[in-house]
Amino acid sequence: MAEERSELEERIIIKDQHTKEIDLVNRDPKHINEDVVKVDFEDVIAEPVGTYSFDGVWKTSYTTFTVSKYWCYRLLSAVLGIPLAVVWGFLFALISFCHIWAVVPCIKSYLIEIQCVSRIYSLCIHTFCDPLFEALSKICSNIRVALRKEI
């Protein structure tokens, strides 16, 4: 009975992964576009002191910029949003597939193979180089350097 219940809970958890609720208010909860897309009228168009246009032109420009940016984004996302979501979904699925089925197995295989080579290399170094460098160190250990200042 307990196994059936845990199996059911596991199925519910797996189902919830793909059908979770979407927050329609906070659409960037991880703040990935916080510094990239915040472009307001004041960030693009500014009039320095002494070169002001008519107030009506300034207000109309502000409204035109804001509304056109808003509606162009909405139209572009309505037309291209779903096709691009399919493209990005496919791309990230492809990356995940390659990583899971090719990259990680290749790395694991390489690590297993290099471990054998590493042991042989280590054995050779310890067999041939260690005695040589030990002998050289004993030879050089008796060298004394004296500095004299001659006048």
VENTABEL-V600577 format. One record per residue. N is the residue number from 1. RES is the residue in one letter. PSI is psi in whole degrees, 0 to 359 (* if undefined). D_FIRST is the distance of its C-alpha to the first C-alpha in whole Angstrom. Layout:
# VENTABEL-V600577
N_RES_PSI_D_FIRST / N_RES_PSI_D_FIRST
This chain:
# VENTABEL-V600577
1_M_317_0 / 2_A_324_4 / 3_E_319_5 / 4_E_320_5 / 5_R_316_6 / 6_S_325_9 / 7_E_318_10 / 8_L_316_11 / 9_E_321_12 / 10_E_318_14 / 11_R_321_16 / 12_I_318_17 / 13_I_317_19 / 14_I_319_20 / 15_K_319_21 / 16_D_336_23 / 17_Q_324_25 / 18_H_346_27 / 19_T_28_27 / 20_K_158_27 / 21_E_142_30 / 22_I_132_34 / 23_D_111_36 / 24_L_351_39 / 25_V_305_41 / 26_N_96_41 / 27_R_0_41 / 28_D_66_42 / 29_P_336_39 / 30_K_4_40 / 31_H_45_44 / 32_I_340_44 / 33_N_26_47 / 34_E_316_49 / 35_D_357_52 / 36_V_314_52 / 37_V_4_53 / 38_K_86_54 / 39_V_111_57 / 40_D_174_59 / 41_F_317_63 / 42_E_338_64 / 43_D_343_63 / 44_V_317_65 / 45_I_128_68 / 46_A_141_70 / 47_E_120_74 / 48_P_163_75 / 49_V_133_78 / 50_G_348_81 / 51_T_58_80 / 52_Y_142_78 / 53_S_180_77 / 54_F_147_78 / 55_D_320_75 / 56_G_320_74 / 57_V_318_74 / 58_W_314_72 / 59_K_317_69 / 60_T_321_69 / 61_S_316_68 / 62_Y_311_66 / 63_T_315_64 / 64_T_314_65 / 65_F_310_63 / 66_T_312_60 / 67_V_318_59 / 68_S_321_60 / 69_K_316_58 / 70_Y_310_55 / 71_W_326_56 / 72_C_317_56 / 73_Y_315_53 / 74_R_317_51 / 75_L_316_53 / 76_L_318_52 / 77_S_329_49 / 78_A_321_48 / 79_V_317_50 / 80_L_349_49 / 81_G_310_46 / 82_I_314_43 / 83_P_320_45 / 84_L_327_45 / 85_A_321_42 / 86_V_315_41 / 87_V_312_43 / 88_W_322_42 / 89_G_317_38 / 90_F_315_40 / 91_L_313_42 / 92_F_329_39 / 93_A_319_36 / 94_L_317_39 / 95_I_315_40 / 96_S_316_36 / 97_F_311_36 / 98_C_319_39 / 99_H_315_38 / 100_I_317_35 / 101_W_350_36 / 102_A_306_40 / 103_V_304_41 / 104_V_314_38 / 105_P_322_38 / 106_C_317_42 / 107_I_315_42 / 108_K_316_40 / 109_S_315_42 / 110_Y_316_45 / 111_L_322_44 / 112_I_315_43 / 113_E_321_46 / 114_I_337_48 / 115_Q_319_47 / 116_C_313_49 / 117_V_321_52 / 118_S_319_52 / 119_R_317_52 / 120_I_315_55 / 121_Y_314_57 / 122_S_317_56 / 123_L_316_57 / 124_C_316_60 / 125_I_312_61 / 126_H_328_61 / 127_T_316_63 / 128_F_318_66 / 129_C_320_66 / 130_D_310_65 / 131_P_323_68 / 132_L_311_70 / 133_F_331_69 / 134_E_317_70 / 135_A_316_73 / 136_L_321_74 / 137_S_324_73 / 138_K_323_75 / 139_I_315_78 / 140_C_347_77 / 141_S_340_77 / 142_N_1_80 / 143_I_129_82 / 144_R_137_83 / 145_V_128_84 / 146_A_129_87 / 147_L_129_88 / 148_R_142_92 / 149_K_116_93 / 150_E_139_97 / 151_I_*_100
